[in-house]
Amino acid sequence: MPTLWLKGILFALTALIVAVSPPVISFAASPALGWLAFGVCAALALWPGKMRMAAVTHAIAEMGAWLLLMWCVLSQVASLLLPDAVVLGTRLLTVAVVLLPWLWLRLAAPWQRRTMVAIALPGIFTLGTLIATSPPRSLAFRPQYVAASVNGYVYITDHESPVIRVFRPDGSLVGKLRPGLASVQGPPGPGMYPTGPYNDPDRLGIARATGPRLTRVALQPWPTGTDDFWFSGLALDNTGTLIVPDWMRERLLRFSPGGRLLSAAPLPAGFTPTLGCVAWGNGGVYLADDHGEVLRLDPLTGAVLRTWVLPGPATGGIAWDARTGGLVALGVRQVYELDLSSGNVTSFYLPPPASQLAHPYESLAVGADGSIGVADLGSRTILIYNATGMLMRTLSSAPDGFAQATTVATDGAGSIYVADTDLRAVQRFDARDRQIGLYRAADDDEKD
């Protein structure tokens, strides 16, 4: 086939791909950037110049067109339901089905036969087999509670292990906190653990099955189960100090941004936490008891400074409303708004369950504008209400929606964080409900 026809087919196909699936940067489609890159490649392809110079520019244009096409195909937001190998294999197969025939047509007849037998058929067969066999997903940890600091660091508890993973704003994993071990040791605690399994002295990424527990942190061996922990919520103050209730040992733990245990104050006698039981605001720590009480504590001493009583237990936890300086609590079917000065409580009802779940509402968060987000397991969405209880919109995850959005959180920048235990990831959305971040890591912590 004449070279001119091949160039025309390549650029027509690239233009179609840019129009249908523009390149994606930070979870957002960038059609303008895609068309700009296409325009540059097209200009180089039409470069008149001298013979040698034109040949070089035309080759660069074709290479740029293929790179742009691959960028568009490979950068699309992937489904969290599919294994990474299947997603990548499907996209590479799409590119290969187009690229290999195009290259094949540019070769002389003898080389066409050799290439077909030696490269094209085995390559397509291998990618097709990879997709058809659908290898299992590499397991990530199951997130539960989320807290995001003012500087963008994100703290996420593990549903199955006694660790808190700490992520940078870009989604990379910094390290782990083991609050149970810190609570047993007392201040300053063991500090931040490196990424990877707890019992991995050789830094191989594999937990040692036998022998003493060794870590890079100076720490004596502890018996199995010493660091067990029952998470019931996370909160951050305005300095980035992490607040973690330790119901097992009846303590309120405070960690510095660097992971050191600052204090371990006693919890009130008889305190039984709800889900998401802790919030911070106006210089104090607030705890929700499953008897319907909300307590304000001195975070350093654990002394109860004041108590409020809600019409019903805050089964889904509490959140600080910076706009009003009050608290918002989630009941079984109601959202309570507590005025801390007067003690008055207003409320609004949530919709009847959209599924057979009797209690589909498990978490809430309050944005900087006073909007209230409620995680609805029944509809697999986040319901966004205004302060008066009017449903403004619903938040879902593209392209598949949430599988089990158990926890919702916010930060000072207006972002919404949703922990999905089934998809094993925390997704971050901006104020316009566009996904702008993803937090997940390997499930590499052995179960004690």
C-alpha positions in Angstrom: 0.0 0.0 0.0 1.4 3.5 -0.8 3.0 5.3 2.1 0.7 8.3 1.6 -2.3 6.2 2.1 -0.9 4.7 5.3 -0.1 8.1 6.7 -3.7 9.2 5.9 -5.2 6.2 7.7 -2.9 6.7 10.7 -3.8 10.3 11.1 -7.5 9.7 10.5 -7.5 7.0 13.1 -5.6 9.2 15.6 -8.1 12.0 15.1 -11.0 9.7 15.7 -9.4 8.3 18.9 -8.6 11.9 20.2 -12.2 12.9 19.5 -13.8 9.8 21.2 -11.3 9.1 24.0 -9.1 12.1 24.6 -6.0 11.7 26.9 -6.6 11.6 30.6 -4.5 13.5 33.1 -5.2 13.2 36.9 -8.5 11.4 36.2 -9.7 14.3 33.9 -10.0 14.2 30.1 -7.9 16.7 28.4 -9.2 17.1 24.8 -7.5 20.4 24.2 -4.1 18.9 25.0 -4.9 16.0 22.7 -5.9 18.2 19.8 -2.8 20.4 20.4 -0.5 17.3 20.2 -2.4 16.1 17.1 -2.0 19.5 15.4 1.8 19.4 16.0 2.0 15.9 14.5 -0.1 16.9 11.5 2.0 20.0 10.9 5.2 18.0 11.0 3.6 15.4 8.6 2.9 18.2 6.1 6.4 19.8 6.5 7.6 20.6 2.9 11.3 21.1 3.4 14.2 19.3 1.6 14.1 15.6 1.0 16.2 14.5 3.9 14.7 17.0 6.3 11.2 16.2 5.2 11.8 12.5 5.7 13.0 13.1 9.3 10.1 15.4 10.2 7.6 12.9 8.6 9.0 10.0 10.6 8.8 12.1 13.8 5.2 13.0 12.9 4.2 9.3 12.5 6.0 8.4 15.7 4.2 11.2 17.5 0.8 10.1 16.1 1.3 6.6 17.4 2.5 7.9 20.8 -0.6 10.1 21.0 -2.9 7.2 20.0 -1.3 5.0 22.7 -1.6 7.8 25.3 -5.3 8.1 24.6 -5.9 4.4 24.8 -3.8 3.6 27.9 -4.6 6.7 30.0 -8.4 6.1 30.3 -9.8 5.7 33.8 -9.8 2.0 34.5 -12.5 -0.1 36.2 -11.6 -1.1 39.8 -13.6 -4.3 39.2 -11.2 -5.7 36.8 -7.6 -7.0 37.4 -4.9 -4.7 36.3 -3.5 -7.3 33.9 -6.9 -7.6 32.1 -7.2 -3.8 31.8 -3.7 -3.4 30.5 -3.9 -6.4 28.3 -7.2 -5.3 26.7 -5.7 -1.8 25.9 -2.4 -3.2 24.6 -4.4 -5.6 22.4 -6.4 -2.7 20.9 -3.1 -0.9 20.1 -1.5 -4.1 18.7 -4.5 -4.9 16.4 -3.9 -1.5 14.8 -0.2 -1.1 15.0 0.9 -4.5 13.7 -1.1 -4.5 10.4 0.1 -0.9 9.8 3.7 -1.9 10.3 3.2 -5.1 8.3 1.9 -3.2 5.3 5.1 -1.1 5.2 7.3 -4.1 4.9 8.4 -5.9 1.7 6.5 -9.1 0.9 9.1 -11.6 2.2 9.4 -9.8 5.5 5.6 -9.6 5.8 5.3 -13.4 6.0 8.2 -13.7 8.5 6.8 -11.0 10.7 3.3 -12.5 10.7 4.6 -15.8 11.8 7.3 -14.6 14.2 5.7 -11.6 15.9 2.2 -10.6 15.1 0.3 -13.9 15.6 2.1 -14.9 18.8 1.8 -11.4 20.3 -2.0 -11.1 19.6 -2.5 -14.7 20.8 -0.6 -14.0 24.1 -2.6 -10.8 24.8 -5.9 -12.5 24.0 -5.1 -15.4 26.2 -4.3 -13.1 29.1 -7.6 -11.4 28.7 -9.6 -14.6 28.3 -8.1 -16.3 31.4 -8.9 -13.2 33.5 -6.2 -13.6 36.2 -7.4 -12.6 39.7 -7.0 -9.1 41.0 -4.0 -8.4 43.1 -5.5 -7.8 46.5 -5.3 -4.3 48.0 -6.2 -3.7 51.6 -9.8 -3.0 52.6 -10.2 0.6 53.7 -12.5 1.6 56.5 -12.1 5.0 58.1 -10.6 8.0 56.4 -9.1 11.3 57.6 -7.5 14.0 55.3 -5.2 16.6 56.7 -5.0 20.3 55.6 -1.6 19.5 53.9 -3.1 16.7 51.8 -1.9 13.7 53.7 -4.6 11.0 54.0 -4.9 8.5 56.8 -6.8 5.3 56.1 -7.6 2.4 58.5 -7.5 -1.3 57.4 -10.8 -3.2 57.8 -8.9 -6.4 58.5 -5.5 -5.4 60.1 -4.6 -3.2 63.0 -2.8 -0.6 60.9 -3.4 2.9 59.6 -1.8 3.6 56.2 -0.6 7.1 55.6 -0.6 8.4 52.0 0.9 11.5 50.4 -1.3 13.9 48.4 -0.3 12.2 45.1 -1.6 8.8 46.4 1.8 7.2 47.2 2.1 5.3 50.4 4.3 6.9 53.1 4.2 4.3 55.8 2.0 2.7 58.5 0.9 3.4 62.0 0.2 0.6 64.5 -2.0 2.3 67.1 -2.5 -0.9 69.2 1.2 -1.3 69.6 1.6 2.4 70.4 -1.1 2.3 73.0 0.6 -0.7 74.7 4.0 1.0 74.7 2.8 4.5 75.6 4.3 7.7 74.4 6.3 8.2 72.2 5.3 4.8 70.7 7.1 3.0 67.9 6.6 5.8 65.3 5.9 5.4 61.6 6.5 1.9 60.2 7.9 1.5 56.7 5.7 0.2 53.9 5.5 -3.6 53.5 4.6 -6.4 55.9 5.2 -5.8 59.7 7.5 -8.8 60.1 9.8 -8.2 57.2 13.3 -7.7 58.5 15.0 -8.4 55.2 12.7 -5.9 53.3 11.7 -8.5 50.8 8.0 -7.6 50.8 7.2 -11.0 52.3 6.3 -11.5 56.0 8.6 -13.9 57.9 6.6 -17.0 58.8 8.9 -18.1 61.6 11.4 -16.6 64.0 11.2 -13.5 66.1 9.4 -10.4 65.0 12.0 -7.9 63.7 11.4 -4.5 62.2 13.5 -1.5 61.3 12.1 0.3 64.3 13.9 -0.4 67.6 11.3 -2.6 69.3 11.2 -5.6 71.5 9.3 -8.7 70.2 5.6 -8.7 71.2 3.3 -11.7 71.5 0.9 -12.4 68.7 -2.3 -10.3 69.1 -0.6 -7.6 71.2 -1.4 -4.9 68.6 -5.0 -5.9 67.8 -7.2 -2.9 67.4 -10.9 -2.1 67.0 -11.2 1.0 64.9 -14.2 3.2 65.5 -13.2 6.4 63.8 -10.4 8.9 63.0 -10.2 12.7 63.3 -7.6 15.4 62.7 -7.2 18.7 64.4 -6.0 21.9 62.7 -2.4 21.1 63.4 -2.5 17.7 61.7 -2.6 15.7 64.9 -4.3 12.4 64.4 -6.9 11.4 67.0 -7.7 7.7 67.3 -10.1 6.2 70.0 -8.7 2.9 71.4 -11.9 1.3 72.8 -10.1 -2.0 73.5 -7.8 -0.3 76.0 -10.1 2.6 76.9 -7.7 5.3 75.7 -7.8 8.3 73.4 -4.7 8.4 71.3 -3.1 11.4 69.7 -0.4 11.0 67.0 1.9 13.7 65.5 2.1 14.1 61.7 5.3 12.1 61.9 3.6 9.2 63.6 4.8 9.6 67.2 2.3 9.0 70.0 1.8 12.3 71.8 -0.7 11.2 74.5 -2.9 8.4 75.6 -5.7 9.9 77.7 -8.4 7.6 79.4 -11.8 7.3 77.8 -14.9 7.9 79.9 -15.9 4.9 82.0 -18.6 2.8 80.2 -18.1 4.6 76.9 -19.3 2.5 74.0 -18.5 4.0 70.6 -20.6 4.2 67.5 -19.3 3.9 64.0 -17.3 7.0 63.1 -17.6 8.1 66.7 -14.9 10.9 66.8 -14.8 14.5 65.5 -12.6 17.5 66.3 -13.6 21.1 66.3 -13.2 24.4 68.2 -10.2 23.0 70.1 -12.0 20.0 71.5 -12.6 16.3 70.8 -16.2 15.0 70.5 -17.2 11.4 70.9 -20.5 9.8 70.1 -21.8 7.0 72.5 -24.2 4.4 71.3 -26.6 5.4 74.1 -27.3 8.7 72.2 -24.8 10.9 74.1 -22.2 13.2 72.6 -19.3 14.0 74.9 -16.7 16.8 74.6 -13.3 15.7 76.0 -10.1 17.4 76.9 -7.8 15.6 74.5 -4.9 15.7 76.9 -6.5 14.5 80.1 -9.6 12.7 78.8 -11.8 14.8 81.2 -15.5 15.1 80.1 -16.1 18.9 79.6 -19.8 18.7 78.5 -22.4 16.2 77.5 -25.3 16.5 75.1 -28.1 14.0 74.4 -29.5 13.3 71.0 -33.0 12.0 70.3 -31.4 8.7 69.1 -28.0 7.1 68.9 -25.6 8.4 66.3 -25.3 4.9 64.7 -23.4 6.4 61.7 -21.1 8.7 63.7 -20.6 12.4 64.0 -18.9 15.2 62.0 -17.9 18.8 62.7 -19.7 21.6 60.8 -17.2 24.4 60.5 -19.8 26.7 59.0 -22.1 26.7 62.1 -19.6 25.6 64.8 -21.8 22.6 65.6 -22.0 18.9 65.1 -23.9 16.7 62.7 -24.8 13.2 63.6 -26.1 10.3 61.6 -28.9 8.1 63.0 -30.6 5.0 61.6 -32.9 7.1 59.3 -32.2 10.6 60.4 -29.5 13.3 60.3 -29.3 15.3 63.5 -27.8 18.8 63.7 -26.7 19.8 67.2 -26.3 23.4 68.3 -23.5 23.1 70.9 -24.3 26.4 72.6 -28.0 25.8 73.3 -28.1 22.0 73.0 -31.0 22.3 70.5 -31.3 19.5 68.0 -32.9 19.7 64.5 -33.2 16.8 62.2 -34.3 15.6 58.8 -35.2 12.2 57.5 -33.3 10.1 55.0 -35.1 8.2 52.2 -36.4 4.7 52.8 -33.8 2.0 52.1 -33.3 1.4 48.4 -32.5 -2.3 49.0 -33.1 -5.0 51.6 -30.6 -3.5 54.0 -32.3 -2.4 57.1 -29.6 0.1 58.0 -27.9 1.3 54.8 -26.6 4.6 56.2 -23.2 4.1 57.9 -21.2 7.3 57.5 -21.5 11.1 57.0 -19.3 14.0 56.5 -19.8 17.8 56.3 -18.2 20.0 53.7 -16.8 23.5 54.2 -20.0 24.9 52.6 -22.2 23.1 55.1 -23.3 20.4 52.7 -23.8 17.0 54.3 -22.7 13.8 52.5 -24.2 10.5 53.6 -22.9 7.1 52.4 -25.9 5.0 51.2 -25.0 1.3 50.9 -28.5 0.6 49.3 -28.2 2.8 46.3 -24.3 2.6 46.3 -24.0 6.4 46.1 -23.2 9.3 48.3 -26.3 11.5 49.0 -25.4 15.2 49.2 -27.8 17.4 51.2 -27.8 21.0 52.1 -28.1 22.2 55.7 -31.9 22.2 55.6 -32.1 18.6 54.5 -32.8 19.1 50.8 -31.2 16.5 48.5 -29.0 18.5 46.1 -27.3 15.6 44.2 -25.9 12.1 44.4 -22.2 11.2 43.9 -21.2 8.0 42.2 -18.0 6.6 40.8 -17.2 6.3 37.1 -17.3 4.0 35.3 -18.8 1.3 37.5 -20.2 3.1 40.6 -19.4 2.2 44.1 -19.6 -1.4 45.2 -19.7 -0.8 49.0 -19.1 2.8 49.9 -19.0 2.5 53.7 -17.3 5.7 54.7 -17.3 9.3 53.4 -14.9 12.1 54.6 -14.0 15.6 53.6 -11.0 18.0 53.8 -10.6 21.7 54.1 -10.1 22.0 50.3 -13.7 20.9 49.5 -12.7 17.4 48.4 -14.8 14.3 49.2 -13.2 11.0 50.0 -15.1 7.7 49.7 -13.8 4.4 51.1 -15.1 1.4 49.2 -14.3 -1.8 51.0 -15.3 -4.1 48.1 -13.4 -2.2 45.5 -10.5 -1.9 48.0 -9.8 1.7 47.3 -10.4 5.3 48.5 -11.5 7.7 45.8 -11.1 11.5 46.0 -13.6 13.8 44.3 -13.4 17.6 43.9 -16.3 20.0 44.6 -17.6 19.3 41.0 -17.8 15.6 41.8 -14.9 14.8 39.4 -12.5 12.1 40.6 -9.1 13.6 41.2 -7.3 11.0 43.4 -7.1 7.3 44.2 -5.6 5.7 47.3 -4.9 2.0 47.5 -2.0 -0.3 48.5 -1.2 -3.9 48.7 -2.8 -6.1 51.3 0.6 -7.0 52.6 0.0 -7.0 56.4 -0.3 -10.4 57.9 -3.4 -11.1 60.0 -2.4 -11.6 63.6 
